[in-house]
Amino acid sequence: MLQSLVQTKQGMTVVEIGCGTGGWARALASMGLSVTGYDLSGVAIAEATKLTEHDYGDLRFAEWDIHSATPPYSLAPQSVDIVTCRLTVAFLDREKFVRDAFHWLKPRGILHIVTPVHEHLKASEKHRGLTERQISELVAGLEQTRYAIEPDRSITGLILQQGA
Ligand SMILES: C[S@@+](CC[C@H](N)C(=O)[O-])C[C@H]1O[C@@H](n2cnc3c(N)ncnc32)[C@H](O)[C@@H]1O
């Protein structure tokens, strides 16, 4: 779905925050993108690296807690085409995350978020999602495209850019 909404070009730089064992990062790398996945879990990063032993293209993983003070040196200001965050944003300091993402993104770069939606989740899974109100706060002031990933609207995708 991302491909149909965002015009990607070979070699574009992508950063995934909260990549887990790297399934989404591998999918992006297989589209010809240059992907770096970060996760605070060393176990997840070790597994992601192991699963990527075979050639998935331009892809690397590193352990990093986005809430820690020092960003990796590779995350220079205005150096990234797409920041993506799948199924993780509910666990983050969202205000800081959005601010940081647009600091790393090139002008007109894209912040792509996939998140479960609290109102449409089963009671036992609600903690994984953002409420509609939290989503509205997250996207306030940004150009936005929203799309449903699940037909029951339990997971939503957001493509966000700063105004031209
Ligand atoms: C539900 S998993 C999603 C994994 C992957 N994005 C996917 O779609 O399969 C959430 C991940 O976010 C990571 N995470 C949570 N807080 C984080 C933080 N502050 N910095 C970096 N990663 C974080 C967790 O360790 C976990 O691997």
The ligand as a Gaussian input file, in Angstrom:
#p B3LYP/6-31G(d) Opt

LIG

0 1
 C        5.055000      -4.477000      18.031000
 S        6.769000      -4.381000      17.686000
 C        6.738000      -3.874000      15.978000
 C        7.893000      -4.411000      15.197000
 C        7.921000      -4.057000      13.703000
 N        7.861000      -2.619000      13.484000
 C        6.839000      -4.738000      12.910000
 O        5.977000      -4.051000      12.339000
 O        6.834000      -5.968000      12.853000
 C        7.231000      -2.899000      18.562000
 C        8.751000      -2.715000      18.658000
 O        9.039000      -1.409000      19.120000
 C       10.207000      -1.469000      19.902000
 N       10.304000      -0.270000      20.744000
 C        9.459000       0.103000      21.738000
 N        9.887000       1.251000      22.309000
 C       11.008000       1.626000      21.622000
 C       11.928000       2.708000      21.764000
 N       11.779000       3.631000      22.737000
 N       12.982000       2.797000      20.916000
 C       13.165000       1.837000      19.962000
 N       12.347000       0.775000      19.800000
 C       11.279000       0.657000      20.618000
 C       10.030000      -2.772000      20.694000
 O       11.250000      -3.270000      21.213000
 C        9.417000      -3.680000      19.643000
 O       10.383000      -4.452000      18.947000

